[in-house]
Amino acid sequence: MSDSRYEAALAFADEADPEGAAEAVSLLAEELSLLDAVSVRHATGGPAPDGTRAGDTVVWTTLLVGATSAATLRALIALAKDWLARRNSGSIDITIGGDELRLTSVSRADQRRAVELFVARHAPEETGTPDA
């Protein structure tokens, strides 16, 4: 993904169906691959995201996604939110560098504001927002 301007890790967990997480993420990867200017690959190994406890019955499945612009990053996040809403369960952590955005079943307004702040931190020159 060396041609990608934004490289993000999307980690999905579903407490309701931990065994189905890998299959579910494969379906998400297919949808993401349909976006222009996005590259998708499955991550290999690695620890569970921060905040998980030993013994949690949650399976984390991670995709590494590259996007070439702030618009593509927004589209990627919108698709992930829509996919999560259609599943009606689970959560997705999107991480760029050390910055993390968690998508869950919070209100659309709260999620929209969190997405705007996340994208603005990573693409201030494209969004008109100054660096924080």
Solvent accessible surface area in square Angstrom, and as a share of the most:
residue,aa,sasa,rsa
1,M,55,0.24
2,S,118,0.76
3,D,119,0.61
4,S,16,0.10
5,R,128,0.47
6,Y,12,0.05
7,E,86,0.39
8,A,4,0.03
9,A,27,0.21
10,L,3,0.01
11,A,9,0.07
12,F,2,0.01
13,A,6,0.05
14,D,1,0.01
15,E,135,0.60
16,A,86,0.67
17,D,64,0.33
18,P,20,0.13
19,E,148,0.66
20,G,18,0.17
21,A,0,0.00
22,A,56,0.44
23,E,124,0.56
24,A,4,0.03
25,V,1,0.01
26,S,45,0.29
27,L,95,0.47
28,L,1,0.01
29,A,13,0.10
30,E,108,0.49
31,E,47,0.21
32,L,0,0.00
33,S,67,0.43
34,L,149,0.74
35,L,43,0.21
36,D,126,0.65
37,A,53,0.41
38,V,21,0.12
39,S,43,0.28
40,V,40,0.23
41,R,126,0.46
42,H,92,0.41
43,A,30,0.23
44,T,132,0.77
45,G,73,0.70
46,G,69,0.66
47,P,133,0.84
48,A,50,0.39
49,P,25,0.16
50,D,135,0.70
51,G,81,0.78
52,T,46,0.27
53,R,184,0.67
54,A,111,0.86
55,G,74,0.72
56,D,46,0.24
57,T,107,0.62
58,V,31,0.18
59,V,66,0.38
60,W,48,0.17
61,T,21,0.12
62,T,37,0.22
63,L,0,0.00
64,L,44,0.22
65,V,1,0.00
66,G,0,0.00
67,A,1,0.01
68,T,56,0.33
69,S,31,0.20
70,A,2,0.02
71,A,70,0.55
72,T,15,0.09
73,L,1,0.00
74,R,96,0.35
75,A,40,0.31
76,L,1,0.00
77,I,0,0.00
78,A,54,0.42
79,L,33,0.17
80,A,0,0.00
81,K,51,0.22
82,D,74,0.38
83,W,11,0.04
84,L,12,0.06
85,A,61,0.47
86,R,136,0.50
87,R,74,0.27
88,N,131,0.67
89,S,37,0.24
90,G,27,0.26
91,S,17,0.11
92,I,0,0.00
93,D,2,0.01
94,I,0,0.00
95,T,39,0.23
96,I,19,0.10
97,G,70,0.67
98,G,85,0.82
99,D,36,0.19
100,E,80,0.36
101,L,11,0.06
102,R,117,0.43
103,L,0,0.00
104,T,44,0.25
105,S,113,0.73
106,V,78,0.45
107,S,64,0.41
108,R,185,0.68
109,A,61,0.47
110,D,92,0.48
111,Q,18,0.08
112,R,131,0.48
113,R,134,0.49
114,A,38,0.30
115,V,15,0.09
116,E,77,0.35
117,L,78,0.39
118,F,0,0.00
119,V,0,0.00
120,A,12,0.10
121,R,115,0.42
122,H,44,0.20
123,A,0,0.00
124,P,19,0.12
125,E,116,0.52
126,E,75,0.34
127,T,39,0.23
128,G,71,0.69
129,T,57,0.33
130,P,113,0.71
131,D,114,0.59
132,A,135,1.04
